[in-house]
Amino acid sequence: VKPLDHPHTLPAPGKKGRTYICSCMIFLRPTIGAKKVMKKWIEELQIQPWTSKKKTNDQPAFNWALNKTAGE
């Protein structure tokens, strides 16, 4: 658990040019920024092509949302 005063910058981007953070276990305080990331994550999930033939998961959508809202 990080202290409240830790830096909120994202880690350096990975091989594909974006930050990768696992979304398997997330603890967020209900701040404006955290709520914004969660809303963006939902939006990203809703535009995913969910079909029986093309299954996707929430991990890429989380990282897209995180990168799009970073610094806001």
MDTraj code that builds the backbone (N, CA, C; nanometers):
import mdtraj as md
import numpy as np

residues = "VAL LYS PRO LEU ASP HIS PRO HIS THR LEU PRO ALA PRO GLY LYS LYS GLY ARG THR TYR ILE CYS SER CYS MET ILE PHE LEU ARG PRO THR ILE GLY ALA LYS LYS VAL MET LYS LYS TRP ILE GLU GLU LEU GLN ILE GLN PRO TRP THR SER LYS LYS LYS THR ASN ASP GLN PRO ALA PHE ASN TRP ALA LEU ASN LYS THR ALA GLY GLU".split()
xyz = np.array([
    [0.0851, -0.1175, 0.0000],
    [0.0000, 0.0000, 0.0000],
    [0.0894, 0.1235, 0.0000],
    [0.0607, 0.2127, -0.0920],
    [0.1405, 0.3349, -0.1021],
    [0.0850, 0.4415, -0.0085],
    [0.1716, 0.5296, 0.0422],
    [0.1229, 0.6395, 0.1262],
    [0.0446, 0.7399, 0.0421],
    [-0.0347, 0.8225, 0.1079],
    [-0.1174, 0.9201, 0.0367],
    [-0.0361, 1.0211, -0.0430],
    [0.0881, 1.0472, -0.0004],
    [0.1683, 1.1492, -0.0682],
    [0.2616, 1.0920, -0.1758],
    [0.2371, 0.9686, -0.2229],
    [0.3237, 0.9118, -0.3265],
    [0.2972, 0.9821, -0.4598],
    [0.3938, 0.9811, -0.5521],
    [0.3707, 1.0454, -0.6818],
    [0.2645, 0.9685, -0.7603],
    [0.1840, 1.0408, -0.8337],
    [0.0749, 0.9800, -0.9082],
    [0.1058, 0.9670, -1.0572],
    [0.2321, 0.9704, -1.0931],
    [0.2696, 0.9560, -1.2332],
    [0.2611, 0.8088, -1.2740],
    [0.2342, 0.7864, -1.4006],
    [0.2279, 0.6499, -1.4518],
    [0.3686, 0.5977, -1.4764],
    [0.3876, 0.4661, -1.4697],
    [0.5173, 0.4086, -1.5058],
    [0.5475, 0.4356, -1.6532],
    [0.6704, 0.4168, -1.6909],
    [0.7102, 0.4376, -1.8309],
    [0.6314, 0.3442, -1.9228],
    [0.6026, 0.3891, -2.0452],
    [0.5295, 0.3045, -2.1404],
    [0.6059, 0.1770, -2.1737],
    [0.5311, 0.0740, -2.2085],
    [0.5901, -0.0538, -2.2458],
    [0.6269, -0.0583, -2.3931],
    [0.6423, -0.1783, -2.4455],
    [0.6847, -0.1985, -2.5843],
    [0.5872, -0.1400, -2.6868],
    [0.4592, -0.1378, -2.6530],
    [0.3588, -0.0874, -2.7472],
    [0.3316, 0.0614, -2.7289],
    [0.4108, 0.1277, -2.6467],
    [0.3980, 0.2717, -2.6317],
    [0.2957, 0.3185, -2.5303],
    [0.2425, 0.2261, -2.4510],
    [0.1483, 0.2683, -2.3472],
    [0.1786, 0.1940, -2.2173],
    [0.1367, 0.2540, -2.1107],
    [0.1583, 0.1966, -1.9787],
    [0.0715, 0.0726, -1.9614],
    [0.1276, -0.0298, -1.9010],
    [0.0517, -0.1509, -1.8724],
    [0.0471, -0.1699, -1.7217],
    [-0.0725, -0.1650, -1.6658],
    [-0.0928, -0.1899, -1.5238],
    [-0.2019, -0.2948, -1.5128],
    [-0.1760, -0.4001, -1.4387],
    [-0.2729, -0.5077, -1.4223],
    [-0.3962, -0.4570, -1.3476],
    [-0.5130, -0.4948, -1.3959],
    [-0.6382, -0.4510, -1.3338],
    [-0.7023, -0.5605, -1.2487],
    [-0.6262, -0.6646, -1.2157],
    [-0.6870, -0.7762, -1.1430],
    [-0.7265, -0.7397, -1.0001],
    [-0.6547, -0.6496, -0.9371],
    [-0.6897, -0.6093, -0.8013],
    [-0.6619, -0.4601, -0.7874],
    [-0.7668, -0.3833, -0.7754],
    [-0.7524, -0.2385, -0.7695],
    [-0.8186, -0.1856, -0.6433],
    [-0.7472, -0.1001, -0.5722],
    [-0.8060, -0.0272, -0.4602],
    [-0.7991, 0.1196, -0.4966],
    [-0.9129, 0.1850, -0.4988],
    [-0.9174, 0.3271, -0.5314],
    [-0.9952, 0.4019, -0.4250],
    [-0.9458, 0.5168, -0.3910],
    [-1.0239, 0.6069, -0.3067],
    [-1.1216, 0.6777, -0.4006],
    [-1.2403, 0.7137, -0.3538],
    [-1.3402, 0.7740, -0.4423],
    [-1.3120, 0.9210, -0.4743],
    [-1.1961, 0.9458, -0.5347],
    [-1.1590, 1.0819, -0.5734],
    [-1.2169, 1.1135, -0.7111],
    [-1.2110, 1.2383, -0.7485],
    [-1.2591, 1.2791, -0.8810],
    [-1.1810, 1.2054, -0.9897],
    [-1.0488, 1.1989, -0.9746],
    [-0.9658, 1.1315, -1.0744],
    [-0.9952, 0.9828, -1.0846],
    [-1.0136, 0.9166, -0.9714],
    [-1.0435, 0.7731, -0.9722],
    [-1.1779, 0.7465, -1.0385],
    [-1.2753, 0.8298, -1.0085],
    [-1.4071, 0.8143, -1.0705],
    [-1.3993, 0.8370, -1.2211],
    [-1.3149, 0.9306, -1.2623],
    [-1.2980, 0.9590, -1.4053],
    [-1.2384, 0.8378, -1.4773],
    [-1.1386, 0.7745, -1.4158],
    [-1.0779, 0.6554, -1.4758],
    [-1.1810, 0.5438, -1.4868],
    [-1.2595, 0.5221, -1.3829],
    [-1.3608, 0.4159, -1.3854],
    [-1.4660, 0.4418, -1.4932],
    [-1.5098, 0.5665, -1.5077],
    [-1.6076, 0.6001, -1.6118],
    [-1.5485, 0.5776, -1.7506],
    [-1.4226, 0.6179, -1.7676],
    [-1.3564, 0.5998, -1.8970],
    [-1.3366, 0.4514, -1.9267],
    [-1.3067, 0.3733, -1.8238],
    [-1.2896, 0.2289, -1.8399],
    [-1.4206, 0.1676, -1.8903],
    [-1.5318, 0.2076, -1.8314],
    [-1.6627, 0.1586, -1.8757],
    [-1.6869, 0.1963, -2.0216],
    [-1.6560, 0.3206, -2.0577],
    [-1.6727, 0.3646, -2.1970],
    [-1.5885, 0.2795, -2.2914],
    [-1.4639, 0.2541, -2.2525],
    [-1.3749, 0.1731, -2.3363],
    [-1.4284, 0.0308, -2.3506],
    [-1.4843, -0.0244, -2.2439],
    [-1.5415, -0.1590, -2.2504],
    [-1.6630, -0.1644, -2.3423],
    [-1.7432, -0.0597, -2.3394],
    [-1.8646, -0.0576, -2.4198],
    [-1.8368, -0.0509, -2.5698],
    [-1.7208, -0.0009, -2.6090],
    [-1.6897, 0.0047, -2.7522],
    [-1.6124, -0.1182, -2.8006],
    [-1.5871, -0.2137, -2.7101],
    [-1.5172, -0.3364, -2.7476],
    [-1.6096, -0.4266, -2.8292],
    [-1.5542, -0.4976, -2.9265],
    [-1.6348, -0.5871, -3.0100],
    [-1.6610, -0.7212, -2.9404],
    [-1.7553, -0.7244, -2.8493],
    [-1.7870, -0.8466, -2.7753],
    [-1.8783, -0.9358, -2.8588],
    [-1.8240, -1.0438, -2.9113],
    [-1.9044, -1.1414, -2.9845],
    [-1.8626, -1.2805, -2.9396],
    [-1.9406, -1.3802, -2.9764],
    [-1.9050, -1.5175, -2.9378],
    [-1.7780, -1.5644, -3.0084],
    [-1.7503, -1.5079, -3.1269],
    [-1.6296, -1.5459, -3.2001],
    [-1.5083, -1.4624, -3.1603],
    [-1.5311, -1.3371, -3.1287],
    [-1.4202, -1.2495, -3.0914],
    [-1.4380, -1.2055, -2.9465],
    [-1.3752, -1.2795, -2.8581],
    [-1.3850, -1.2466, -2.7165],
    [-1.2714, -1.1514, -2.6813],
    [-1.2999, -1.0605, -2.5949],
    [-1.1993, -0.9654, -2.5512],
    [-1.2006, -0.9628, -2.3995],
    [-1.1161, -0.8843, -2.3396],
    [-1.1154, -0.8761, -2.1942],
    [-1.1031, -0.7313, -2.1509],
    [-1.1115, -0.7100, -2.0223],
    [-1.1132, -0.5730, -1.9713],
    [-0.9747, -0.5118, -1.9520],
    [-0.8695, -0.5914, -1.9606],
    [-0.7353, -0.5399, -1.9335],
    [-0.6920, -0.4299, -2.0305],
    [-0.7001, -0.4506, -2.1618],
    [-0.6610, -0.3426, -2.2526],
    [-0.7457, -0.2171, -2.2329],
    [-0.8749, -0.2348, -2.2112],
    [-0.9634, -0.1199, -2.1917],
    [-0.9228, -0.0397, -2.0689],
    [-0.8815, -0.1082, -1.9626],
    [-0.8372, -0.0381, -1.8418],
    [-0.7142, 0.0469, -1.8713],
    [-0.6187, -0.0106, -1.9398],
    [-0.4962, 0.0636, -1.9692],
    [-0.5198, 0.1784, -2.0663],
    [-0.6103, 0.1603, -2.1624],
    [-0.6444, 0.2716, -2.2516],
    [-0.7075, 0.3844, -2.1709],
    [-0.7994, 0.3495, -2.0819],
    [-0.8653, 0.4505, -1.9985],
    [-0.7645, 0.5211, -1.9087],
    [-0.6744, 0.4450, -1.8519],
    [-0.5736, 0.5022, -1.7630],
    [-0.4837, 0.6002, -1.8377],
    [-0.4397, 0.5609, -1.9560],
    [-0.3532, 0.6490, -2.0343],
    [-0.4268, 0.7730, -2.0848],
    [-0.5545, 0.7585, -2.1201],
    [-0.6311, 0.8729, -2.1702],
    [-0.6643, 0.9740, -2.0614],
    [-0.6737, 0.9295, -1.9363],
    [-0.7095, 1.0211, -1.8279],
    [-0.5893, 1.0648, -1.7448],
    [-0.4721, 1.0145, -1.7750],
    [-0.3522, 1.0506, -1.6977],
    [-0.3277, 1.2009, -1.7040],
    [-0.3017, 1.2587, -1.5904],
    [-0.2704, 1.4010, -1.5842],
    [-0.3911, 1.4918, -1.5788],
    [-0.5099, 1.4364, -1.5818],
    [-0.6311, 1.5209, -1.5753],
    [-0.6669, 1.5507, -1.4314],
])
top = md.Topology()
chain = top.add_chain()
for i, resn in enumerate(residues, 1):
    res = top.add_residue(resn, chain, resSeq=i)
    for name in ("N", "CA", "C"):
        top.add_atom(name, md.element.get_by_symbol(name[0]), res)
traj = md.Trajectory(xyz[None], top)
